[in-house]
């Protein structure tokens, strides 16, 4: 298998943003899957484990969003507007 070249983010924000967004998608999919598993089982220890893992993934989502907004100011502004809850847009 050929070796992958290291990317220098200072030179290629677009490629880094793509990797971060792909990682974000993976984390969101994992959250959905683990929460689905938690809902599907009646065995409390397994349900608790699945929910704990989902919660860990939510932390990863937050960290990825933080990094994404560092490199994408438009995305940062959109998220700021949502979290500042400007009336009208989502009501």
ZITA-V257823 format. One line per field, one symbol per residue. ss: DSSP state (H for helix, E for strand, C for the rest). psi: psi as a letter, one per 40 degrees, with the letter a starting at -180 (. if undefined). burial: # if it has 9 or more other ideal C-beta (glycine too) atoms within 8 Angstrom, else .. A space follows every 50 residues. Layout:
ss: ???
psi: ???
burial: ???
This chain:
ss: CCCCCCCCCCCCHHHHHHHHHHHHHHHHHHHHHHHHHHHHCCCHHHHHHH HHHHHHHHHHHHHHHHHHHHHCHHHHHHHHHHHCCCCCCCC
psi: hiiiihhhddegdddddddddddddddddddddddddddeiehddddddd ddddddddddddddddddddegdddddddddddeghidde.
burial: ......#........##.###.##..##.##..##.##..#....###.# #.##..##.##..##.###.##..##..#.##.........
